[in-house]
Amino acid sequence: MRSKLIAGNWKMNGSLATNDAWVRDVQLGMRAFHSQKPHVAMCVPAAYLSQVQQLIKGSGIDLGAQDVSAHEQGAYTGEVSAAMLKDFAVRYCLVGHSERRQFQGETDEQVAHKAQRALSAGITPIVCVGETLAEREAGKTQEVVKRQLAAVIHANGHCISEIVVAYEPVWAIGTGQTASPAQAQAVHAVLRAQLNAATSHSDRVHILYGGSMNASNAAELLAQPDIDGGLIGGASLKAADFLTIIAAAAR
Ligand code: PGA
């Protein structure tokens, strides 16, 4: 069985002072988990990679980034390359988060290239997929998530078993409206089948659920057979809530 992966996503939140306090609190709380703890990662704003890299040394928390350029290097003002992330020992990088698809107009193809860049730098891309409310209501959930994942599978061939997938229904992100465990499990099973068809090593791939996962609903969601962890936004900002979610994954 895959051990669970709990990844936080601070989004555009944090400061030197609050990051410092957060890492101290989580580090302290994680001591209670001993060897049963799940894998834990925190995807932080690029500006804080260096700070958090130093703070988490020896803590068992892995460093994550929230985006990566689809280009290798050069005249792309404001972008951060996979090689630069690697310089800060980044282990995971979100690609195709719905906020970037929505506000930066990222396409499936761009997301697939970003996943490729991350993989070639030795960084695990956490590929985010998910349908909008309108798409769910139109009965298009499966079609949308399969299309989004297919682009990444197509561009990454045999490396596909090295990715992490995060199913994040857009209507559940930051809204307090979580997908029910059954709704989430149904989509995870579809994604799992798609990965099985793409690679014989699909059992390595973690499929995370994200979208208003919190301290009260995490245990139920994480108990589903195809939910291998969580991608947590709002609830990752409070150390106590994040620790409760880690504890739910440690069971
Ligand atoms: P949320 O965000 O937990 O605040 O809903 C999840 C995400 O966007 O990754």
Boltz pocket constraint, residues with backbone or C-beta under 6 A from the ligand:
constraints:
  - pocket:
      binder: B
      contacts: [[A, 9], [A, 168], [A, 172], [A, 173], [A, 174], [A, 175], [A, 176], [A, 210], [A, 211], [A, 212], [A, 213], [A, 231], [A, 232], [A, 233], [A, 234], [A, 235]]
      max_distance: 6.0
